[in-house]
Amino acid sequence: MTIRYEIPYKTIELTSQEYLLALITRTLIIMTIKIYMPNVNDGDAIIVHLKRSNEQQLVVLIDGGHGGDAKTITDILDPLLQSAGKTGPDLVICTHYDLDHIGGLKKIAAHYDEHIGEVWIHKPNLLTETIGLANFLKEQQQLLVEKRDPEANAFKTAVLANESEKHMDFVLESYIDMAELVHYLEKLKVKVKEPFPDLKLRGWPEIKVLGPTLNFYNSKLDELKPKRILLTEMKNMANEVLMEQSKSLSIEAKSALTPCQILDNKDKSGVTAVNQVSAIIEITVEGKKYLFTGDANIDSFENIPDYKNSLKNIYWLKVAHHGSNNNSNPELIGIMSPKFAYISGKKHFDPEVQGCLESKGAVVKVTSKNGNLEFP
């Protein structure tokens, strides 16, 4: 009897005796993957365990949720690391600098300290400027409340009156945490690298950075300046309140459309530059592609070199930006054609994203509905 066995990039044919001999002598290595996605509301925290053998295992943490999520994450990581004979994750990836992705990373980094193998994170010098922006924030807050600044046009009076100070404080906290994380990592004796497509992890060619390219990242540098970031973040936060109020008003209008039609008609503007430069990571296991997307948007995906081929036939997809309709469209979903699509989201989650994915054949799970997720 002949057994056809698929390994990455090729298929080999073995007799049953050759197959058994290969397994016994470990010349035929089958790699496995296990993915853990705890429910951290509108945050991301993903643990990936790759295993070739007891001696060859890799534990990767992609993002760390909010500050309060650190223990939830380490409670999963600690026993996994112990079973793999490790004292810390081999690789920690910070996809981008939003508080719902990096908030828990400083506590997690402190928990494992120098036992972390390597960290991938974008760290432009612009970040250090955020520490001294408290006075700027308060000044902008006053201008906006008094409507003496053009930026105020993006806000509604009710939101400004009741929410602006909360938005200011939240944004300031997130960017202080961001800068503190970078400074803390600099003190650790671990390798810190920026995730661009030429980056490789030694011994694990299955892990690949698809985006952002250096050119795309550099094209966003002006928008990544602290004042631009902060104003955009504040407007987006305030506008989210208004969007939630308007969702219920549009249900009747949507009822005549398919989920993909609703998604296709959605205005995709308003995605921050911070989200657009999210690291997009591909892991290939036994010929199947697993895609981790942070908060990347359509521009992010389309700026991946030869993106239609690069993103073709994804086996498992971490849906971008918590399942928000800002970050997906039917064309991209059709290109990816994921078999499985997992969403870590609650408030940002839009049901038409799930509906469109399912109409293309994906099995979709959402943390806010299904709780802590594992795959397989």
C-alpha positions in Angstrom: 0.0 0.0 0.0 1.2 3.5 -0.9 0.6 6.5 1.5 0.4 10.0 0.1 1.7 12.4 2.7 1.6 16.2 2.4 4.3 18.3 3.9 4.8 22.0 3.3 5.2 22.8 -0.3 5.2 19.2 -1.6 3.7 15.8 -1.5 5.7 12.6 -1.0 4.7 9.0 -1.5 5.8 6.3 1.0 5.0 2.6 1.3 3.4 1.7 4.6 6.7 0.2 5.8 8.6 3.4 4.9 6.0 5.5 6.6 6.2 3.5 9.9 10.0 3.5 9.7 10.0 7.3 9.2 7.8 7.8 12.2 10.0 5.5 14.4 13.2 7.2 13.3 11.6 10.7 13.4 12.8 11.5 9.9 9.2 12.4 9.1 8.4 15.4 11.3 4.8 16.4 11.6 4.3 19.8 13.1 1.2 20.6 15.1 -0.4 24.0 16.1 -2.6 24.9 19.0 -4.2 28.4 19.2 -5.6 29.9 22.4 -7.8 33.1 22.2 -9.1 34.1 25.6 -12.1 36.4 25.9 -10.6 39.8 26.5 -13.7 41.7 25.1 -12.5 44.3 22.5 -8.9 43.3 22.9 -6.5 40.9 21.3 -4.4 38.2 23.2 -3.5 35.1 21.2 -1.2 32.3 22.3 0.2 30.0 19.6 1.9 26.7 20.4 3.9 25.0 17.6 5.4 21.6 18.2 7.6 19.4 16.0 8.7 17.1 18.8 9.2 17.3 22.6 12.6 18.9 21.9 11.3 21.3 19.3 8.5 23.5 20.6 7.7 27.2 20.2 5.4 29.3 22.3 4.3 32.7 20.8 2.2 35.4 22.4 0.6 37.9 19.9 -0.6 41.0 21.8 -1.6 41.2 25.5 -5.1 42.6 25.8 -5.9 45.4 28.3 -3.9 45.9 31.5 -6.5 43.9 33.5 -6.1 40.9 31.2 -2.5 40.0 32.1 -3.4 37.4 34.7 -5.9 35.8 32.4 -3.2 35.4 29.8 -0.4 34.2 32.1 -2.8 31.6 33.6 -2.9 30.0 30.2 0.7 30.6 29.4 2.2 29.3 32.6 1.0 25.7 32.4 1.7 25.6 28.7 5.2 26.8 29.1 5.8 24.3 32.0 4.6 21.4 29.8 7.0 22.5 27.0 9.9 22.8 29.5 10.2 26.6 29.1 10.3 29.5 31.6 9.0 32.2 29.2 7.5 32.6 25.7 10.0 32.2 22.9 8.4 35.2 21.0 6.2 38.1 21.9 4.7 40.1 19.1 3.0 43.5 19.6 1.1 44.1 16.5 0.5 47.8 17.2 0.2 50.4 19.9 -3.4 50.4 20.9 -4.2 49.9 24.6 -6.4 46.9 24.0 -3.4 45.1 22.4 -0.5 46.3 24.5 -2.2 47.1 27.8 -1.3 43.8 29.4 2.2 43.4 27.8 4.2 45.3 30.4 2.8 43.1 33.3 3.4 40.0 31.2 6.9 41.1 30.3 7.6 41.7 34.1 6.1 38.3 34.9 8.6 36.5 32.6 11.3 39.1 32.6 14.6 38.0 30.9 13.1 34.5 30.1 11.3 36.0 27.1 13.2 34.9 24.0 12.5 37.7 21.6 10.1 40.6 21.1 8.8 42.0 17.8 7.5 45.5 18.1 7.6 48.8 16.1 9.3 51.4 18.2 9.7 54.7 16.5 11.4 57.6 18.4 8.1 59.5 18.1 6.7 57.5 21.0 8.9 59.2 23.6 7.1 62.5 22.9 3.9 61.1 24.2 5.0 61.3 27.8 4.9 65.1 27.9 1.5 65.6 26.2 -0.7 66.0 29.3 -0.8 69.8 29.0 -1.5 69.6 25.2 -4.4 67.3 25.9 -6.0 69.6 28.4 -5.5 72.5 26.1 -7.2 70.6 23.3 -10.0 69.5 25.5 -10.8 73.1 26.4 -10.7 74.2 22.8 -13.0 71.5 21.8 -15.5 72.1 24.5 -15.6 75.8 23.7 -15.9 75.0 19.9 -13.2 77.4 19.1 -11.2 74.8 17.1 -12.1 73.3 13.7 -11.5 69.8 15.1 -14.6 70.3 17.3 -16.8 69.8 14.2 -16.2 66.1 14.6 -17.9 66.0 18.0 -21.5 66.4 19.0 -22.3 68.7 21.9 -23.7 65.9 24.1 -20.6 63.8 23.6 -18.3 66.7 24.4 -20.3 67.7 27.5 -20.3 64.2 29.0 -17.5 62.2 27.5 -14.6 64.4 26.4 -12.6 64.3 29.7 -13.0 60.5 29.8 -11.7 60.2 26.2 -8.7 62.5 27.0 -7.7 60.6 30.1 -8.1 57.2 28.3 -6.0 58.3 25.3 -3.3 59.8 27.6 -3.2 56.6 29.6 -2.8 54.4 26.6 0.1 56.3 25.1 1.9 56.6 28.4 1.6 52.8 28.8 2.9 52.5 25.2 6.0 54.5 26.0 6.6 52.7 29.3 6.4 49.3 27.6 9.1 50.4 25.1 11.3 51.7 27.9 10.8 48.5 29.9 11.7 46.3 27.0 14.9 48.2 26.5 15.9 47.3 30.0 15.3 43.6 29.5 18.1 41.5 28.1 16.0 40.2 25.3 16.2 40.8 21.5 13.8 43.5 20.3 13.2 43.6 16.6 10.8 45.5 14.3 8.3 43.3 12.4 8.9 44.0 8.7 8.7 41.4 5.9 12.4 40.6 5.9 12.4 39.5 9.6 12.9 35.9 10.4 12.8 33.8 13.5 15.8 31.6 13.7 14.9 27.9 13.3 11.3 28.6 12.5 10.9 29.5 8.8 7.2 28.8 9.1 6.7 32.2 10.7 6.6 35.1 8.2 5.8 38.8 8.4 3.6 39.9 5.5 3.1 43.5 6.5 3.5 46.3 6.9 6.3 46.9 4.4 8.9 49.5 5.4 7.6 51.8 2.6 4.0 51.5 3.7 5.0 52.1 7.4 7.1 55.1 6.4 4.3 56.6 4.4 2.3 56.7 7.7 5.0 58.4 9.8 3.5 61.9 9.6 0.1 60.5 10.8 1.9 58.6 13.6 3.1 61.9 15.2 1.7 62.1 18.7 -0.6 65.1 18.2 -2.1 63.6 15.0 -2.6 60.3 16.7 -4.2 61.7 19.8 -6.6 63.9 18.0 -7.6 61.1 15.7 -8.1 58.7 18.6 -10.2 61.2 20.5 -12.5 61.8 17.6 -12.8 58.1 16.9 -13.7 57.4 20.5 -16.3 60.1 20.6 -17.7 59.0 17.2 -18.0 55.4 18.4 -20.7 56.6 20.9 -22.7 58.2 18.0 -22.2 55.1 15.8 -23.6 52.8 18.5 -26.7 55.1 18.7 -27.2 55.0 14.9 -26.8 51.2 14.6 -30.3 50.6 15.9 -31.8 53.1 13.5 -30.4 51.4 10.4 -31.5 47.8 11.2 -34.7 48.1 9.1 -32.8 49.5 6.1 -30.3 46.7 6.3 -32.9 43.9 6.4 -33.2 43.8 2.6 -29.5 43.3 2.0 -27.2 40.3 2.4 -24.4 40.6 4.9 -21.8 40.9 2.2 -23.8 43.8 0.6 -24.0 45.6 3.9 -20.3 45.1 4.4 -19.5 46.3 0.9 -21.6 49.5 1.4 -19.9 50.5 4.6 -17.7 53.6 4.6 -14.2 52.4 5.5 -12.8 55.8 6.5 -11.7 56.6 10.0 -9.2 53.8 10.5 -6.2 55.2 12.4 -2.6 55.1 11.1 -1.7 53.1 14.2 -4.2 50.4 13.2 -3.1 50.5 9.5 0.5 49.7 10.4 -0.4 46.6 12.4 2.0 43.7 12.0 0.4 41.0 9.8 1.8 37.6 10.6 1.5 34.3 8.7 2.3 30.9 10.1 2.4 27.9 7.8 1.8 24.5 9.4 1.7 21.4 7.2 0.9 23.4 4.1 -1.9 25.3 5.8 -1.8 29.1 6.3 -2.8 30.8 9.6 -3.1 34.6 9.5 -2.9 37.0 12.4 -3.9 40.5 11.5 -4.0 42.8 14.5 -6.2 45.8 13.6 -5.0 45.9 9.9 -7.4 47.5 7.4 -8.0 47.1 3.7 -5.1 49.4 2.7 -2.9 47.3 5.0 -3.7 44.1 3.2 -3.6 45.6 -0.3 -0.1 47.0 0.4 1.3 43.5 1.0 3.4 42.6 -2.1 1.3 40.5 -4.5 -1.4 40.5 -1.9 -3.9 38.5 -3.9 -1.6 35.5 -4.0 -0.1 36.1 -0.6 -3.5 36.1 1.1 -5.1 33.4 -1.1 -6.6 30.4 0.6 -6.1 31.1 4.3 -6.9 28.1 6.5 -7.4 29.9 9.8 -8.0 33.7 10.1 -7.8 36.0 13.1 -10.4 38.6 11.8 -9.0 42.1 11.8 -10.0 44.8 14.4 -12.4 42.6 16.5 -14.7 42.0 13.6 -15.3 45.7 12.7 -16.9 46.4 9.4 -14.3 49.1 8.8 -11.5 46.5 8.2 -13.1 43.9 5.9 -14.8 43.7 2.6 -16.3 40.9 0.5 -13.4 41.0 -2.0 -10.8 40.4 0.6 -12.9 37.7 2.3 -13.3 36.0 -1.1 -9.5 36.1 -1.7 -8.7 34.7 1.8 -11.6 32.2 1.7 -10.8 31.1 5.3 -12.0 27.7 6.5 -12.1 29.0 10.1 -12.4 32.7 11.2 -12.0 33.6 14.9 -13.0 37.1 16.2 -11.9 38.6 19.5 -14.5 41.3 19.8 -17.6 42.7 21.6 -18.4 46.4 21.0 -16.4 46.6 17.8 -17.9 43.4 16.4 -20.3 43.9 13.5 -22.6 40.9 12.6 -22.4 41.5 8.9 -18.7 40.6 9.0 -19.6 37.2 10.5 -22.4 36.8 8.1 -20.3 37.5 5.0 -17.6 35.1 6.2 -20.1 32.4 6.8 -21.6 33.0 3.3 -18.2 32.3 1.9 -17.9 29.0 3.7 -16.0 29.9 6.9 -16.7 28.5 10.4 -16.9 31.6 12.6 -16.4 31.9 16.3 -16.6 35.1 18.4 -15.3 35.5 22.0 -18.2 37.6 23.1 -20.6 34.8 22.0 -18.5 31.6 22.5 -16.2 32.7 25.4 -12.5 31.5 25.5 -11.6 30.0 22.1 -9.2 27.3 21.2 -8.2 25.8 17.9 -8.3 23.0 17.0 
